[in-house]
Structures are given as structure tokens and as C-alpha cells.
Amino acid sequence: MSKLLFILLLGLILEAVGVVFLSKGLKQIGDVPKVTVSEVVRVVKQGATNQNVLLGVLFEAVFFGCLLYLLSQAAVSLVWPLTALGFVITTFAARFILREEVSALRWFGVVLIVIGAGLITWSENKPKTDGPSAPVPASIAGEAK
């Protein structure tokens, strides 16, 4: 389990770094004042040659590789909700690398995500039971003898 969490954390850090590079690159490309074919072509051409966009795509691809590995090794009901921790790491990256202002309400949302991910991880570590342990009626218990 600790190996999977390490790979997940590594992948989420790579994802956050990728988002930072993508954001920087897209800001370098500039706004799209009107969505037209020529504007889309311009953005695609500039994005395909922008170093930050390309690095962002690379980091996102490596994250996707980590995610594929994790999904092949563990239950999707564990892995996929834990990817929400990427929002936490990305929020920290936005605040401390991109110097974005993050409101108290957003930080509260980050805390809720951490609590949710903690509950998911805790539920995975709980001992599993074979089912409900309801008492067996005497008539059925007597038949089993």
C-alpha cells in the first residue's frame, strides 16, 4: 500500500508541475479574443512550439502513466478519489510558484479534500468483514446440527 501511495504522490506532484507549466505557457500565448478557426490554429501552432506548454504536456503524460499503473494495481474506488489530492498540491503550486491569491474559502475546500482523502485511505486500511454479523435464528441454527 505504501508503494502505491508513493507512486500516487509522485504522480500528483508531476501533475501539479505540469499544470504550472501549462498555465505559464498559455499565458505566454495570450488571450483568444474570439473563437474562430484562425485563432484556434494560431493557439495550436504557438502551443505546439511553446516550451512551457510542451513541458506541461510531458509532465501530465507522466502523471497519466502513473495513474494507469495505479489503476492496474489497486481498486478504482481507492485510487480515483485519492487523485483529488492533486487539487491540494496544485493549489499549493498555484499559490507558491505562480503567486496566485487563494481565498480562505478555497483553502477550506482544500481542507475538505484532505479530510475526504483521509477517510478513503482509512477505509482501505480497515479490517474487512465477511458480511453482517447478525445473530442466527435458533430454528436455522438447529437445522445446521
Secondary structure, 3 states (H helix, E strand, C coil): CHHHHHHHHHHHHHHHHHHHHHHHHHHHHCCCCCCCHHHHHHHHHHHHHCHHHHHHHHHHHHHHHHHHHHHHHCCHHHHHHHCCHHHHHHHHHHHHCCCCCCCHHHHHHHHHHHHHHHHHHHHHHCCCCCCCCCCCCHHHHHHCC
